Amino acid sequence: MEETQWTPGKLLGISGSYWQACTLHAGVKLDLFTVLGKAKVGAEEAAKKIGCDALALIKLLNALIAMGLVTKSGNEYSNTSGSYDYLSTVSPNYIGYIIKHHHHLVEGFSKLDTSVMTGKPVRGRASFTDEVKRESFLLGMFNQASNTAPNLVKDVPLSDKLTLLDLGGGPGTYAIYFCLQNPRLLASVYDLATTKPFAESTIKRFNLSDRINFIPGNYLDDPVEGKYDAAWLSHILHAEGFSGCMTIINKAVAALNPGGLLLIHEFILNDTMDGPLFPALFSLNMLIGTPDGQAYSESQIKGMLKDAGLKDIKRLPYKGPNDAGIICGVK
Protein backbone atom coordinates (compact mmCIF):
# COMPACT_ATOMS: atom_id res chain seq x y z
CA MET A 1 0.00 0.00 0.00
CA GLU A 2 1.27 3.48 -0.90
CA GLU A 3 2.29 5.53 2.11
CA THR A 4 -0.08 8.40 2.92
CA GLN A 5 1.53 11.82 2.55
CA TRP A 6 0.47 13.52 5.77
CA THR A 7 0.32 17.28 6.30
CA PRO A 8 -0.71 19.28 9.37
CA GLY A 9 -3.89 20.22 7.51
CA LYS A 10 -4.86 16.59 6.87
CA LEU A 11 -4.15 15.62 10.46
CA LEU A 12 -6.11 18.54 11.88
CA GLY A 13 -8.96 17.79 9.49
CA ILE A 14 -9.26 14.31 10.97
CA SER A 15 -8.80 15.62 14.51
CA GLY A 16 -11.66 18.10 14.17
CA SER A 17 -13.98 16.01 12.02
CA TYR A 18 -16.17 15.27 15.04
CA TRP A 19 -17.34 18.90 14.95
CA GLN A 20 -19.40 18.20 11.83
CA ALA A 21 -20.58 14.86 13.18
CA CYS A 22 -21.81 16.43 16.42
CA THR A 23 -23.51 19.25 14.50
CA LEU A 24 -25.44 16.67 12.48
CA HIS A 25 -26.22 14.73 15.67
CA ALA A 26 -27.61 17.87 17.31
CA GLY A 27 -29.90 18.60 14.38
CA VAL A 28 -31.27 15.05 14.48
CA LYS A 29 -31.63 14.95 18.27
CA LEU A 30 -33.54 18.25 18.25
CA ASP A 31 -35.71 16.90 15.39
CA LEU A 32 -34.86 20.10 13.51
CA PHE A 33 -35.21 18.55 10.07
CA THR A 34 -38.75 17.39 10.87
CA VAL A 35 -39.62 20.88 12.12
CA LEU A 36 -38.37 22.41 8.86
CA GLY A 37 -40.29 19.83 6.83
CA LYS A 38 -40.96 20.92 3.25
CA ALA A 39 -41.71 24.54 4.17
CA LYS A 40 -39.70 27.70 4.76
CA VAL A 41 -39.51 28.30 8.50
CA GLY A 42 -38.18 31.26 10.48
CA ALA A 43 -35.73 30.71 13.31
CA GLU A 44 -38.13 32.02 15.97
CA GLU A 45 -40.90 29.69 14.82
CA ALA A 46 -38.54 26.71 14.66
CA ALA A 47 -37.12 27.50 18.10
CA LYS A 48 -40.63 27.71 19.55
CA LYS A 49 -41.56 24.30 18.14
CA ILE A 50 -38.35 22.74 19.44
CA GLY A 51 -38.39 24.61 22.74
CA CYS A 52 -34.85 25.93 22.43
CA ASP A 53 -32.98 29.24 22.39
CA ALA A 54 -33.57 31.06 19.08
CA LEU A 55 -30.14 32.73 18.85
CA ALA A 56 -28.37 29.46 19.55
CA LEU A 57 -30.54 27.71 16.96
CA ILE A 58 -29.52 30.27 14.33
CA LYS A 59 -25.88 29.35 14.94
CA LEU A 60 -26.72 25.67 14.48
CA LEU A 61 -28.71 26.45 11.32
CA ASN A 62 -25.82 28.48 9.90
CA ALA A 63 -23.44 25.58 10.46
CA LEU A 64 -25.89 23.18 8.80
CA ILE A 65 -26.12 25.59 5.84
CA ALA A 66 -22.33 25.54 5.56
CA MET A 67 -22.48 21.72 5.58
CA GLY A 68 -25.05 21.72 2.78
CA LEU A 69 -27.88 20.27 4.86
CA VAL A 70 -30.05 23.41 5.15
CA THR A 71 -30.73 26.36 2.82
CA LYS A 72 -31.74 29.94 3.64
CA SER A 73 -33.95 32.44 1.84
CA GLY A 74 -34.16 35.81 3.58
CA ASN A 75 -34.79 34.96 7.23
CA GLU A 76 -36.36 31.57 6.53
CA TYR A 77 -34.74 28.15 6.52
CA SER A 78 -35.49 25.00 4.53
CA ASN A 79 -34.32 21.42 4.23
CA THR A 80 -32.44 20.26 1.19
CA SER A 81 -34.03 17.34 -0.65
CA GLY A 82 -31.52 14.98 0.94
CA SER A 83 -31.91 16.24 4.50
CA TYR A 84 -35.70 15.98 4.24
CA ASP A 85 -35.52 12.51 2.72
CA TYR A 86 -33.13 11.00 5.29
CA LEU A 87 -33.38 13.18 8.41
CA SER A 88 -37.07 14.05 8.72
CA THR A 89 -39.07 11.55 10.77
CA VAL A 90 -42.02 11.72 8.37
CA SER A 91 -39.90 10.33 5.54
CA PRO A 92 -39.95 6.55 4.94
CA ASN A 93 -36.19 6.79 4.34
CA TYR A 94 -35.40 8.28 7.76
CA ILE A 95 -32.02 7.18 9.16
CA GLY A 96 -32.04 9.32 12.30
CA TYR A 97 -32.02 6.37 14.70
CA ILE A 98 -28.62 5.13 13.56
CA ILE A 99 -27.32 8.72 13.75
CA LYS A 100 -28.56 8.93 17.34
CA HIS A 101 -26.83 5.63 18.04
CA HIS A 102 -23.61 7.09 16.65
CA HIS A 103 -24.08 10.06 18.99
CA HIS A 104 -24.34 7.70 21.96
CA LEU A 105 -20.97 6.21 20.95
CA VAL A 106 -19.15 9.55 21.02
CA GLU A 107 -18.52 9.57 24.76
CA GLY A 108 -17.01 6.08 24.67
CA PHE A 109 -14.72 6.91 21.75
CA SER A 110 -13.49 9.97 23.64
CA LYS A 111 -12.10 7.50 26.20
CA LEU A 112 -10.45 5.18 23.68
CA ASP A 113 -7.04 5.78 25.23
CA THR A 114 -8.38 4.44 28.53
CA SER A 115 -9.56 1.24 26.83
CA VAL A 116 -6.18 0.81 25.17
CA MET A 117 -4.41 1.31 28.50
CA THR A 118 -6.60 -1.14 30.39
CA GLY A 119 -7.80 -3.49 27.66
CA LYS A 120 -11.31 -3.08 29.08
CA PRO A 121 -14.53 -1.42 27.83
CA VAL A 122 -15.50 2.06 28.99
CA ARG A 123 -19.20 1.81 28.19
CA GLY A 124 -21.97 -0.78 28.32
CA ARG A 125 -23.27 -2.78 25.36
CA ALA A 126 -26.08 -1.03 23.49
CA SER A 127 -28.46 -4.00 23.85
CA PHE A 128 -28.27 -3.79 27.64
CA THR A 129 -28.37 -0.01 28.19
CA ASP A 130 -31.29 2.30 29.01
CA GLU A 131 -34.47 2.44 26.96
CA VAL A 132 -33.52 5.52 24.92
CA LYS A 133 -30.14 4.14 23.86
CA ARG A 134 -31.59 0.69 23.20
CA GLU A 135 -34.30 2.19 20.98
CA SER A 136 -31.72 4.16 18.98
CA PHE A 137 -29.59 1.01 18.62
CA LEU A 138 -32.37 -1.35 17.57
CA LEU A 139 -34.15 1.04 15.22
CA GLY A 140 -30.75 2.20 13.99
CA MET A 141 -30.06 -1.39 13.01
CA PHE A 142 -33.38 -1.30 11.16
CA ASN A 143 -32.30 1.93 9.40
CA GLN A 144 -29.05 0.34 8.24
CA ALA A 145 -30.44 -3.05 7.31
CA SER A 146 -33.35 -1.50 5.41
CA ASN A 147 -30.87 0.17 3.09
CA THR A 148 -28.82 -2.98 2.44
CA ALA A 149 -31.28 -5.87 2.75
CA PRO A 150 -33.28 -5.37 -0.49
CA ASN A 151 -30.13 -5.96 -2.58
CA LEU A 152 -28.38 -8.34 -0.20
CA VAL A 153 -31.17 -10.93 -0.16
CA LYS A 154 -30.83 -11.37 -3.93
CA ASP A 155 -27.28 -12.69 -3.41
CA VAL A 156 -28.15 -15.22 -0.68
CA PRO A 157 -29.23 -18.66 -1.96
CA LEU A 158 -32.39 -19.42 0.02
CA SER A 159 -34.82 -20.28 -2.77
CA ASP A 160 -34.78 -23.98 -1.80
CA LYS A 161 -35.08 -23.30 1.96
CA LEU A 162 -38.33 -23.40 3.90
CA THR A 163 -37.28 -22.28 7.39
CA LEU A 164 -34.83 -19.61 8.55
CA LEU A 165 -33.37 -18.79 11.97
CA ASP A 166 -32.38 -15.10 12.27
CA LEU A 167 -30.17 -15.41 15.34
CA GLY A 168 -29.68 -12.12 17.15
CA GLY A 169 -32.00 -10.65 14.54
CA GLY A 170 -32.95 -7.48 16.44
CA PRO A 171 -36.04 -5.91 14.87
CA GLY A 172 -36.15 -8.66 12.24
CA THR A 173 -35.22 -6.59 9.20
CA TYR A 174 -33.28 -9.29 7.37
CA ALA A 175 -35.88 -11.95 8.17
CA ILE A 176 -38.47 -9.64 6.66
CA TYR A 177 -36.58 -9.11 3.42
CA PHE A 178 -35.61 -12.77 3.12
CA CYS A 179 -39.30 -13.66 3.37
CA LEU A 180 -40.26 -11.00 0.83
CA GLN A 181 -37.64 -12.41 -1.56
CA ASN A 182 -38.59 -16.06 -0.93
CA PRO A 183 -42.40 -16.50 -0.77
CA ARG A 184 -42.27 -20.03 0.72
CA LEU A 185 -39.90 -19.11 3.55
CA LEU A 186 -40.91 -19.03 7.23
CA ALA A 187 -38.58 -17.29 9.70
CA SER A 188 -37.91 -17.07 13.43
CA VAL A 189 -36.19 -14.03 14.95
CA TYR A 190 -34.25 -14.95 18.11
CA ASP A 191 -33.21 -12.05 20.35
CA LEU A 192 -33.47 -10.59 23.84
CA ALA A 193 -36.96 -10.28 25.32
CA THR A 194 -36.54 -6.48 25.44
CA THR A 195 -36.28 -6.52 21.64
CA LYS A 196 -39.64 -8.23 21.14
CA PRO A 197 -41.86 -5.09 20.93
CA PHE A 198 -39.59 -3.53 18.30
CA ALA A 199 -39.43 -6.73 16.25
CA GLU A 200 -43.14 -7.51 16.35
CA SER A 201 -44.01 -3.91 15.41
CA THR A 202 -41.62 -3.98 12.47
CA ILE A 203 -42.80 -7.40 11.28
CA LYS A 204 -46.43 -6.29 11.50
CA ARG A 205 -45.65 -3.20 9.42
CA PHE A 206 -44.64 -5.50 6.56
CA ASN A 207 -47.72 -7.74 7.03
CA LEU A 208 -45.55 -10.77 7.79
CA SER A 209 -46.76 -11.71 11.28
CA ASP A 210 -48.09 -15.00 9.88
CA ARG A 211 -44.65 -15.97 8.51
CA ILE A 212 -42.20 -14.56 11.07
CA ASN A 213 -42.30 -15.29 14.80
CA PHE A 214 -40.15 -13.96 17.63
CA ILE A 215 -38.29 -16.19 20.11
CA PRO A 216 -37.00 -14.44 23.25
CA GLY A 217 -33.62 -15.56 24.52
CA ASN A 218 -29.95 -14.82 25.08
CA TYR A 219 -27.99 -16.74 22.46
CA LEU A 220 -24.98 -17.11 24.77
CA ASP A 221 -26.82 -18.42 27.83
CA ASP A 222 -30.10 -19.93 26.59
CA PRO A 223 -30.82 -22.89 24.31
CA VAL A 224 -31.70 -22.34 20.66
CA GLU A 225 -34.51 -24.77 19.96
CA GLY A 226 -36.16 -25.84 16.73
CA LYS A 227 -34.81 -27.08 13.41
CA TYR A 228 -34.12 -24.86 10.42
CA ASP A 229 -32.93 -25.08 6.82
CA ALA A 230 -30.78 -21.96 7.19
CA ALA A 231 -29.41 -19.75 9.94
CA TRP A 232 -28.51 -16.08 9.48
CA LEU A 233 -26.03 -14.49 11.91
CA SER A 234 -25.76 -10.81 11.03
CA HIS A 235 -23.31 -8.60 12.92
CA ILE A 236 -23.40 -10.53 16.20
CA LEU A 237 -20.04 -12.31 16.25
CA HIS A 238 -18.10 -9.05 16.49
CA ALA A 239 -19.47 -8.45 19.99
CA GLU A 240 -17.78 -11.63 21.29
CA GLY A 241 -14.34 -13.17 21.65
CA PHE A 242 -13.45 -16.45 19.95
CA SER A 243 -15.03 -18.55 22.71
CA GLY A 244 -18.31 -16.65 22.54
CA CYS A 245 -18.32 -16.86 18.74
CA MET A 246 -17.92 -20.63 18.86
CA THR A 247 -20.73 -20.90 21.42
CA ILE A 248 -23.04 -18.98 19.09
CA ILE A 249 -21.97 -20.82 15.94
CA ASN A 250 -22.25 -24.26 17.56
CA LYS A 251 -25.77 -23.48 18.79
CA ALA A 252 -26.76 -22.32 15.31
CA VAL A 253 -25.26 -25.42 13.71
CA ALA A 254 -27.09 -27.67 16.20
CA ALA A 255 -30.35 -25.99 15.17
CA LEU A 256 -29.78 -26.71 11.46
CA ASN A 257 -31.24 -29.65 9.58
CA PRO A 258 -28.70 -31.83 7.71
CA GLY A 259 -27.69 -29.90 4.61
CA GLY A 260 -28.65 -26.66 6.33
CA LEU A 261 -26.87 -23.43 5.43
CA LEU A 262 -25.14 -21.21 8.01
CA LEU A 263 -24.55 -17.60 6.90
CA ILE A 264 -22.25 -15.17 8.71
CA HIS A 265 -22.68 -11.47 7.83
CA GLU A 266 -19.91 -9.26 9.24
CA PHE A 267 -17.55 -6.34 8.60
CA ILE A 268 -14.61 -8.45 7.45
CA LEU A 269 -10.94 -7.59 7.96
CA ASN A 270 -8.19 -8.72 5.63
CA ASP A 271 -6.06 -11.57 6.93
CA THR A 272 -3.33 -9.21 8.19
CA MET A 273 -6.01 -7.49 10.35
CA ASP A 274 -4.91 -3.98 9.29
CA GLY A 275 -7.67 -3.07 6.84
CA PRO A 276 -10.00 -2.17 5.28
CA LEU A 277 -10.48 1.02 7.28
CA PHE A 278 -14.03 0.58 8.59
CA PRO A 279 -13.61 -2.94 10.03
CA ALA A 280 -10.32 -1.81 11.62
CA LEU A 281 -12.06 1.16 13.26
CA PHE A 282 -15.00 -1.06 14.19
CA SER A 283 -12.65 -3.26 16.20
CA LEU A 284 -11.95 -0.18 18.33
CA ASN A 285 -15.70 0.34 18.74
CA MET A 286 -15.88 -3.20 20.13
CA LEU A 287 -12.86 -2.57 22.37
CA ILE A 288 -14.56 0.37 24.11
CA GLY A 289 -17.94 -1.37 24.35
CA THR A 290 -17.37 -5.08 24.97
CA PRO A 291 -15.00 -7.24 27.05
CA ASP A 292 -13.74 -9.36 24.13
CA GLY A 293 -15.37 -8.20 20.88
CA GLN A 294 -13.54 -7.36 17.65
CA ALA A 295 -13.85 -7.44 13.90
CA TYR A 296 -12.69 -10.74 12.39
CA SER A 297 -10.83 -11.64 9.22
CA GLU A 298 -12.10 -13.89 6.46
CA SER A 299 -9.71 -16.67 7.45
CA GLN A 300 -10.73 -16.41 11.11
CA ILE A 301 -14.44 -16.72 10.31
CA LYS A 302 -13.83 -19.59 7.90
CA GLY A 303 -11.76 -21.28 10.62
CA MET A 304 -14.64 -20.99 13.09
CA LEU A 305 -17.03 -22.62 10.61
CA LYS A 306 -14.51 -25.41 9.96
CA ASP A 307 -14.12 -25.97 13.71
CA ALA A 308 -17.93 -26.24 13.95
CA GLY A 309 -17.84 -29.10 11.45
CA LEU A 310 -19.26 -27.29 8.43
CA LYS A 311 -18.35 -28.11 4.84
CA ASP A 312 -18.32 -26.22 1.53
CA ILE A 313 -17.18 -23.06 3.35
CA LYS A 314 -16.89 -20.02 1.08
CA ARG A 315 -17.31 -16.27 0.88
CA LEU A 316 -20.23 -15.11 -1.25
CA PRO A 317 -19.61 -12.48 -3.96
CA TYR A 318 -21.75 -9.92 -2.09
CA LYS A 319 -19.91 -6.81 -0.88
CA GLY A 320 -21.88 -4.42 1.28
CA PRO A 321 -21.28 -1.00 2.79
CA ASN A 322 -18.25 -0.64 5.07
CA ASP A 323 -16.73 -3.86 3.72
CA ALA A 324 -19.50 -6.11 4.98
CA GLY A 325 -19.40 -9.59 3.53
CA ILE A 326 -21.08 -12.99 3.87
CA ILE A 327 -19.27 -16.27 4.63
CA CYS A 328 -21.27 -19.50 4.63
CA GLY A 329 -20.95 -23.22 5.24
CA VAL A 330 -23.13 -26.31 5.00
CA LYS A 331 -23.99 -28.80 7.78
URQUIPE-V468881 format. One record per residue. N is the residue number from 1. RES is the residue in one letter. OMEGA is omega as a letter, one per 40 degrees, with the letter a starting at -180 (NA if undefined). Layout:
N/RES/OMEGA + N/RES/OMEGA
//
This chain:
1/M/i + 2/E/a + 3/E/i + 4/T/i + 5/Q/a + 6/W/i + 7/T/i + 8/P/a + 9/G/i + 10/K/a + 11/L/i + 12/L/i + 13/G/i + 14/I/a + 15/S/a + 16/G/a + 17/S/i + 18/Y/i + 19/W/i + 20/Q/a + 21/A/a + 22/C/i + 23/T/i + 24/L/i + 25/H/a + 26/A/i + 27/G/i + 28/V/a + 29/K/i + 30/L/a + 31/D/a + 32/L/a + 33/F/i + 34/T/i + 35/V/i + 36/L/i + 37/G/i + 38/K/a + 39/A/i + 40/K/a + 41/V/i + 42/G/a + 43/A/a + 44/E/i + 45/E/i + 46/A/a + 47/A/i + 48/K/a + 49/K/a + 50/I/a + 51/G/a + 52/C/i + 53/D/a + 54/A/a + 55/L/i + 56/A/i + 57/L/i + 58/I/i + 59/K/i + 60/L/i + 61/L/i + 62/N/i + 63/A/i + 64/L/i + 65/I/i + 66/A/i + 67/M/i + 68/G/a + 69/L/a + 70/V/i + 71/T/a + 72/K/i + 73/S/a + 74/G/i + 75/N/a + 76/E/a + 77/Y/a + 78/S/i + 79/N/i + 80/T/i + 81/S/a + 82/G/a + 83/S/i + 84/Y/a + 85/D/a + 86/Y/a + 87/L/i + 88/S/a + 89/T/i + 90/V/a + 91/S/i + 92/P/a + 93/N/a + 94/Y/i + 95/I/a + 96/G/a + 97/Y/i + 98/I/i + 99/I/i + 100/K/i + 101/H/i + 102/H/i + 103/H/a + 104/H/i + 105/L/a + 106/V/a + 107/E/i + 108/G/i + 109/F/i + 110/S/i + 111/K/a + 112/L/i + 113/D/i + 114/T/i + 115/S/i + 116/V/i + 117/M/a + 118/T/a + 119/G/a + 120/K/i + 121/P/i + 122/V/i + 123/R/i + 124/G/i + 125/R/a + 126/A/a + 127/S/a + 128/F/a + 129/T/a + 130/D/a + 131/E/a + 132/V/a + 133/K/i + 134/R/i + 135/E/i + 136/S/i + 137/F/a + 138/L/i + 139/L/i + 140/G/i + 141/M/i + 142/F/i + 143/N/a + 144/Q/a + 145/A/i + 146/S/i + 147/N/a + 148/T/a + 149/A/a + 150/P/i + 151/N/a + 152/L/a + 153/V/i + 154/K/a + 155/D/a + 156/V/a + 157/P/i + 158/L/a + 159/S/i + 160/D/a + 161/K/a + 162/L/a + 163/T/a + 164/L/i + 165/L/i + 166/D/a + 167/L/a + 168/G/a + 169/G/i + 170/G/a + 171/P/i + 172/G/a + 173/T/a + 174/Y/i + 175/A/i + 176/I/a + 177/Y/i + 178/F/i + 179/C/i + 180/L/a + 181/Q/a + 182/N/a + 183/P/a + 184/R/a + 185/L/i + 186/L/a + 187/A/i + 188/S/i + 189/V/a + 190/Y/i + 191/D/a + 192/L/a + 193/A/a + 194/T/i + 195/T/a + 196/K/a + 197/P/i + 198/F/a + 199/A/a + 200/E/i + 201/S/a + 202/T/i + 203/I/i + 204/K/a + 205/R/a + 206/F/i + 207/N/a + 208/L/a + 209/S/i + 210/D/a + 211/R/a + 212/I/i + 213/N/a + 214/F/i + 215/I/i + 216/P/i + 217/G/i + 218/N/a + 219/Y/i + 220/L/a + 221/D/a + 222/D/i + 223/P/i + 224/V/a + 225/E/a + 226/G/i + 227/K/a + 228/Y/i + 229/D/i + 230/A/i + 231/A/a + 232/W/i + 233/L/a + 234/S/i + 235/H/i + 236/I/a + 237/L/a + 238/H/i + 239/A/a + 240/E/i + 241/G/a + 242/F/a + 243/S/i + 244/G/i + 245/C/a + 246/M/i + 247/T/a + 248/I/a + 249/I/a + 250/N/i + 251/K/i + 252/A/i + 253/V/i + 254/A/a + 255/A/a + 256/L/i + 257/N/i + 258/P/a + 259/G/a + 260/G/a + 261/L/i + 262/L/a + 263/L/i + 264/I/a + 265/H/a + 266/E/i + 267/F/a + 268/I/i + 269/L/i + 270/N/a + 271/D/i + 272/T/i + 273/M/a + 274/D/i + 275/G/e + 276/P/a + 277/L/a + 278/F/i + 279/P/i + 280/A/i + 281/L/a + 282/F/i + 283/S/i + 284/L/i + 285/N/i + 286/M/i + 287/L/a + 288/I/a + 289/G/a + 290/T/i + 291/P/a + 292/D/a + 293/G/i + 294/Q/i + 295/A/a + 296/Y/i + 297/S/i + 298/E/a + 299/S/i + 300/Q/a + 301/I/i + 302/K/i + 303/G/i + 304/M/a + 305/L/i + 306/K/i + 307/D/i + 308/A/i + 309/G/a + 310/L/i + 311/K/i + 312/D/a + 313/I/a + 314/K/i + 315/R/i + 316/L/a + 317/P/a + 318/Y/i + 319/K/a + 320/G/i + 321/P/i + 322/N/i + 323/D/i + 324/A/i + 325/G/a + 326/I/i + 327/I/a + 328/C/i + 329/G/a + 330/V/i + 331/K/NA
//
